[in-house]
Amino acid sequence: MGWGRTLLLGDIGTQLNVNDVERDLDQVKQYLQNEQAEHQTEVAAINSLIKENQDLKLYIATLIRLLVSKNVLSQAELGRLVNLLDPS
């Protein structure tokens, strides 16, 4: 309706068209800001999971060393367990 408004209303129509474009631009800016905020939230969640995963690996390694040092788990049993879980 932009050109029709300009034709019928002259300068007023042109100003209305400009206002429409500004409003559309503001909507696009808001959309992009929301997308970026969502992306940052996802990045923060992934980083948190990476840290948690690293901590869990540390805890498991410490627990295994403790079990081996107390002779609750032998090196042979540990080797079989590792081969069972990760055959490569």
Order of alpha helices (4+ residues) and beta strands (2+ residues): alpha-alpha-alpha
